[in-house]
Each structure stands twice: as C-alpha cells, then as structure tokens.
Amino acid sequence: MGKNLQGTGLAIATRFSGSKFAAKYGLRKPAEKLAYLGTKKGFELVMKQMAKKKKDQPDEKMMLDAPARHTMFDLSLSEEQQMIKDTVRSYAEDVIKGLGHDANEAMNLPETYLQNIMELGLNYFSVPESAGGAATSWSPTTNAIIAEELAWGDFTLAFTTLAPVGVANAIVKWGTASQKEKYLPEYLGESPVMSAIALQEPGAFFNPMKKLSTVATKVKNGYRISGVKTLVPFGGDASLYLVAARYKGNNRLFFVPAGTAGISWDAAPAMGLRAAATGTLTMDNILVGADALLGDKSFDYQAFVDLGQLNWCALAVGACQAALDYLIPYVNEREAFGEPISHRQAVAFMIADIGIELEAMRLMVWRATALAEMGKPFHREAYLAHVLCAEKAMKIGTDAVQLLGGHGFTKEHPAERWYRDLRVLACIHSGLHL
C-alpha cells in the first residue's frame, strides 16, 4: 500500500495540526493524538476542545454584530465539516488514489482495503452516540462531502466504502428499535461490515419508483421474497443485503442475510465499478424472518431513493474534481507546436466548461442535501441534481479522455477509468443512502 496506516494517520494529523482551525482553537496537540487514539475518539477529542475554546473565548473588542446571513445563501462549510473534508481528502490522497488502478485491473478490492479504511471511523459516524457510535446528528450534507472526497481518490473504492454505511444510515433513519439493536452494534466492531443495498433490477428503463419486479409476501413465520437485483457489490461476499421489493402495493426494504436458503449471487462485471466486483443477486422464493421488513408505516421510500441519488451525485462530483485537478497541469505542461496546448482556445474553453459544470453539480447537490437536512421537501431538487450530474458527469468524463488525446485511451492515465465509472449515473438509480 505504499504507506502504512500509522504513517498515513500521522500525515493526516500533521496536516490538520498546521491548519488555521488547529491554530485558532489550540488543537495542535489533540491533532497529534488523532492517529493514535483512533478516528472516533480523536474526532471526539477535537470537537470537545473546539466547543470549550468557543465557550471560553472572550470578546476581543466592543463591536457591532456582523449582519445576519440568510441560510439560503450561506454556502460555507462549518469548521467541523471543513475538518472532516480535509481529513478525508488527505486519506484519499495518501491511500485511496494509489490503489484505484490496480484494483480496477484486478476487478476486486485490495485485500485489506475495507479493514484499513475503518481508520477513518465512517462506521462510527453512522451510529448515534446513544447506540455507542459517534454521530450527534443526521447530516446528509456532511455525508455528501465525505462521498465527494473519497471519490476524488477513486470512484469505485468510494462506492464500496460507502455501501455498508448506506445500509447503516437507512437503519438509523427508519429502522425499528429492535432492528437498530440487532444490526448497529456490528458497525462498532473491529471488523469491517460488508453489507449493501440491492435496488437496481435488470431490464430496460428501470425506474425504482414504479412497480418493482421483486415481490415480497407475508407468510406465517416471516416473508417470502422472489426477484433479481443487479449491480450488487462485494463479489458475493456481503453478509447482509437490504433488498427493495414490492409489498402490499408499496415498495419497501427487507433485510436479507447472505446465507439465506434460495439466494444466489453470480458475477456480472460492468463497464465501470470494476473493483466493486458487481454481480446479480437472485432470490428464489426465499424466506426471511418476521422482523425483516425495515421500519414501519413511517418509512419514506421516495426519500430513500432521493438520498441514494444524491450520494451517487456526490461521488460523481468528487471524480469530476479529480479529473479537473489532473487535467489543468497536464494541458499546461503538454506541448504541441512549441507551446502548451492550454494556449489553444479549444482546450482552454473545455477546461473552463468543466470548472463551470463541476461547480453547478456541487451546488445542486448541496442545495438538495441542505433541504433534506432541514426536514424540508427535497424531491424536486434531488431529481434536478441527478439529471444535471448524470449529463455533465458523462460530458466531463468524455472531455477528460479527449483532452489527454492518445493518453486518454490508455490505462497509463486515469481518464479512461473516470469515463467508465462516471457513466453509471445515467443508468443507476440508487444503491447508496446518505
């Protein structure tokens, strides 16, 4: 892996300790402890220290308060969000980015990837403090920022990282008390949880809001489920699936343990997401327990799908940002006819368009997640974000290949991998959950 995890942790802690937030709140020493205490405890220490410093900090001089800012136009990140963003970006740069090519070629995850990335503590931040985790609130915006930064390192590895987190988020938001007690403790253990949401179905023009072909029926001792799901990750090694099925005229989610009799998984490599080892999950009249139905009548399937769409959009934003960051130095250094190709208007305009489209994608995603976070209707905004991101992500992927010329067609450069991975937005509807 190039760097061991302790070295990476030290690099992250060192980078944060030199930031303006560490200087402002006197967090240099706590930051140095971050790598050794573990991300969960380390973040808790930093947050408590920041809160204490804010409380004890006296007014420097008598001044009028700054004008109140309307939240609609306040697009700045909180200090906590900025710290998380910087930490995840550092991990993506130091660890994930270097693994993408080989994982894609092997069509599987690096052997210890899921175990190693637990150092980031994402599992802990999916579980409420009341259940032993570190989450103090539900924040789709923060989750989108994390997804974006992970995807900056590699789209597919970010997808596999967040697939189990998506299951945990759905349980926390809609699960019953008994379901939370049963499943959430697994996310607090020392081994990575391999679980995934199974929503996508084979067939043209699949729409998750329409009548699903996977059907569940109530029986005396549980539920019977039959159907087929596609683009399911983890090469059949997942321990738990959260399966979407039609039940009593509505689309609902069911817990399906991997070892259930009648369930089978077949490899079905896709154009992109190669390292995720995607395949087809077939359920032939399987029987699951009476507590397998996620949540109760308050379950909001539309919100579930919309949050999933936004997570895919956030991944696309991160990959597109990686493309832009790669392309700018390339076109400035690559020479043709005695000058950098960036001096050509056609090239400069393409780079400018990528920057504009990327900012539009990011703001649309943040707008939708902010509305969701405030408990306001966000379906329209989530739909618009997905439409925009699906279109622009494919364009940016195509432009990245084009701008690299012959290099864009080779595996020596990551553009062809971005091109294949980003196209998934146009054909998938969920499978993640913020």
Secondary structure, 3 states (H helix, E strand, C coil): CCCCHHHHHHHHHHHHHCCHHHHHHCCHHHHHHHHHHCHHHHHHHHHHHHHHHHHHCCCCCCCCCCCCCCHHHCCCCCHHHHHHHHHHHHHHHHHHCCCHHHHHHHCCCCCCHHHHHHHHCCCHHHCEHHHCCCECCCCHHHHHHHHHHHHHHCHHHHHHHHHHHHHHHHHHHHCCHHHHHHHHHHHHCCCCCCEEEECCCCCCCCCCCCCCCCEEEEECCEEEEEEEEEEECHHHCCCEEEEEEEECCEEEEEEEECCCCCEEEEECCCCCCHHHCCEEEEEEEEEECCCCECCCCCCCHHHHHHHHHHHHHHHHHHHHHHHHHHHHHHHHHCEECCEEHHHCHHHHHHHHHHHHHHHHHHHHHHHHHHHHHCCCCCHHHHHHHHHHHHHHHHHHHHHHHHHCHHHHHCCCCCHHHHHHHHHHHHCCCCCCCC
